[in-house]
C-alpha cells in the first residue's frame, strides 16, 4: 500500500486539502502498516490540520497510547516465540540442558524420594465424587490405598509417605501407581497418573525436538512434560 493511498484512506490529501470520499481500508492493508507508517501518518495529520480547528490533544494522546500498547504486545509475542523456539530447538547443546532435570509427566512407575515416599499428580477429565490412589509393589501386591475424596476437574496433587497400609516401610521400589475416579452417579471419570522422574538422557527426534529418557517411564517428547523440577 502506497503512502498516498494510506493518507487517502484516512481522508487526508497529501497537498493539504481533504479528500472528497475516504477510500475503504481493507483488513490486509491495515495489517501491512507498521510503526513507521503510524509515525508518518501522525506527522501528515499534524501538517494538514486546520490551524483554526487543530487536532484534539486528548485524541492524539489516546491514539499514541493505543499504538504503544499494540507495539508492546507485538514485542512480547516475539519474545515468547523466541523462548518457545529455544525450548524446542534442535541444537544438541541446548538439548543437553534437560539432562539431570526432574520432570512431571504421565506414567505408572514411580521411584521413591531419598527420604521415602513419592509425590505425584492426577489429571481429572471431570469433577469426581471420589478419587483413589493405589500403590503396588514389584510383584503387583497392594501396599497402600489412599482415598483423596471428592476432587474438582483438573490436576490435583498427592503425596505418599512411603508406608504400607499396616504402617511398615514399603521399601526402595520402584512402585506401580494406579488411580481411579468416579462421579456422583458412580460413573468412571477419566484420570491419568503423573509421576516425577529424572531425565537420564536426551535424543533428537525426526522433527529435531528433544526426546527425553525417564527411568520407569521410557522415552517421552518434551510436549508431554507437565512441569519441570
C-alpha positions in Angstrom: 0.0 0.0 0.0 1.5 3.4 -1.0 1.8 6.4 1.4 -0.6 8.5 -0.8 -3.3 5.8 -0.6 -2.8 5.4 3.1 -3.4 9.1 3.6 -6.4 8.9 1.2 -7.9 6.1 3.3 -7.8 8.5 6.3 -9.4 11.3 4.3 -6.2 13.3 4.2 -4.8 14.8 1.0 -1.0 14.9 0.7 -1.1 18.5 -0.5 -3.3 19.9 2.2 -7.0 19.6 1.1 -9.4 17.0 2.5 -10.3 14.1 0.2 -13.8 14.1 -1.1 -14.5 10.5 -0.1 -12.3 8.3 2.1 -11.2 5.1 0.4 -12.2 1.9 2.1 -9.5 0.3 4.2 -9.2 -3.5 3.8 -8.0 -5.8 6.6 -5.0 -6.8 4.5 -4.0 -3.2 4.1 -4.4 -2.5 7.8 -2.2 -5.4 8.7 0.5 -4.2 6.4 1.0 -1.0 8.5 3.9 -0.8 11.0 5.3 1.7 13.4 6.9 3.7 10.7 3.6 4.0 8.9 2.0 5.2 12.1 4.6 7.9 12.7 4.3 9.1 9.1 0.5 9.3 9.3 0.7 11.2 12.6 3.2 13.7 11.0 0.9 14.1 8.0 -2.1 14.6 10.2 -0.3 17.4 12.1 0.9 19.1 8.9 -2.6 19.0 7.3 -4.6 20.1 10.3 -6.8 23.2 10.1 -5.0 25.9 12.1 -8.4 27.2 13.2 -9.6 23.8 14.3 -6.5 21.8 15.3 -6.4 18.1 16.2 -7.7 17.5 19.7 -4.7 16.7 22.0 -6.6 14.2 24.0 -7.5 12.1 20.9 -3.9 12.2 19.7 -2.5 11.1 23.1 -5.1 8.3 23.2 -4.0 7.1 19.7 -0.4 7.1 20.8 -1.2 5.1 23.9 -3.2 2.5 21.9 -0.3 2.1 19.4 2.2 1.8 22.3 0.1 -1.0 23.8 -0.1 -2.8 20.5 3.7 -2.4 19.9 4.3 -3.8 23.4 2.1 -6.8 22.8 3.9 -7.5 19.5 7.3 -7.3 21.1 6.1 -9.7 23.9 4.8 -12.2 21.4 8.2 -12.1 19.6 9.9 -12.7 22.9 7.7 -15.6 23.8 8.1 -17.1 20.3 11.9 -16.9 20.8 11.7 -18.7 24.2 9.5 -21.4 22.6 11.9 -21.9 19.7 14.7 -22.1 22.2 13.0 -24.9 24.2 12.1 -26.7 21.0 15.4 -26.2 19.4 17.3 -28.9 17.6 20.6 -27.6 19.0 22.2 -30.6 20.7 23.9 -28.2 23.3 20.5 -26.8 24.3 19.0 -30.3 24.4 21.7 -31.4 26.9 20.3 -28.9 29.4 17.5 -31.3 30.1 19.8 -34.0 31.5 19.6 -34.1 35.3 16.3 -32.2 35.4 13.3 -33.7 37.0 10.0 -33.6 35.1 6.4 -34.3 35.7 4.8 -36.5 33.1 2.2 -39.2 32.6 3.4 -42.6 33.8 2.6 -45.5 36.1 6.0 -46.3 37.5 7.4 -44.2 40.3 10.7 -44.2 42.2 10.7 -43.0 45.8 12.5 -39.9 47.1 15.6 -40.2 49.1 13.6 -39.9 52.3 11.0 -42.4 51.1 7.5 -42.0 49.6 6.5 -40.4 46.3 4.9 -37.2 45.1 2.7 -37.2 42.1 -0.4 -35.8 40.4 -3.6 -36.8 38.8 -5.3 -35.2 35.8 -9.1 -35.5 36.0 -11.3 -35.1 32.9 -14.2 -34.0 35.1 -15.3 -33.4 38.7 -15.1 -36.6 40.8 -17.0 -37.6 43.9 -14.2 -40.0 44.9 -10.6 -40.4 43.8 -8.4 -43.3 44.9 -4.6 -43.9 44.5 -3.3 -47.5 44.8 0.4 -48.1 45.3 1.6 -51.6 44.3 4.9 -53.3 44.8 7.2 -55.1 42.3 5.0 -58.3 42.4 1.7 -56.5 42.0 0.8 -56.6 45.7 -1.1 -53.6 47.0 1.0 -51.7 49.5 -1.1 -48.7 50.2 -4.6 -47.3 49.2 -5.0 -43.6 49.5 -8.5 -42.1 49.4 -8.4 -38.5 48.2 -12.2 -38.0 48.4 -14.1 -35.6 46.1 -11.9 -33.5 43.7 -12.6 -30.9 41.0 -11.8 -31.2 37.4 -8.2 -30.5 36.5 -4.8 -31.5 38.0 -4.6 -32.4 41.7 -1.5 -33.4 43.7 -0.9 -36.3 46.2 1.9 -37.2 48.5 2.5 -40.8 49.8 4.8 -41.1 52.8 6.3 -44.4 51.8 4.5 -46.6 54.3 2.1 -49.5 53.7 -1.5 -49.8 55.0 0.0 -51.6 58.0 2.4 -48.8 58.8 5.6 -50.5 57.6 8.2 -49.1 55.3 7.3 -50.0 51.7 11.0 -50.3 50.6 13.0 -48.7 47.7 10.6 -49.5 44.9 10.1 -48.9 42.1 6.3 -48.8 42.6 3.3 -49.0 40.3 0.7 -46.3 40.8 -2.9 -46.7 39.7 -5.6 -44.1 40.0 -9.3 -44.3 39.7 -12.1 -41.8 39.9 -15.9 -41.9 39.9 -18.6 -39.2 39.7 -21.6 -38.8 41.9 -23.6 -41.3 39.8 -21.0 -43.9 40.1 -19.7 -43.5 36.5 -16.0 -43.6 35.7 -14.2 -40.3 35.4 -11.1 -40.2 33.1 -8.0 -40.0 35.2 -4.2 -40.1 34.4 -1.4 -40.5 36.8 1.5 -38.1 36.7 4.9 -39.0 38.1 8.1 -37.1 38.7 11.1 -38.7 37.0 14.7 -37.6 36.3 15.9 -37.1 32.8 18.8 -39.6 32.2 19.4 -38.9 28.5 18.2 -36.9 25.6 17.9 -37.7 21.9 16.7 -35.6 19.0 13.6 -36.8 17.2 13.0 -36.8 13.4 11.4 -33.3 13.9 14.5 -32.0 15.6 12.8 -31.8 19.0 14.3 -33.4 22.2 13.1 -36.9 23.3 13.6 -37.4 27.0 14.5 -40.8 28.5 13.0 -41.3 32.0 13.6 -44.3 34.3 10.4 -46.4 34.6 8.6 -44.3 32.1 10.6 -44.6 28.9 11.1 -42.1 26.1 8.7 -39.1 26.0 8.7 -35.9 23.9 9.1 -32.6 25.7 5.5 -31.8 24.7 4.4 -34.5 27.3 6.1 -32.7 30.1 3.7 -31.0 32.5 6.2 -29.4 34.9 10.0 -29.1 35.3 11.5 -29.5 38.8 
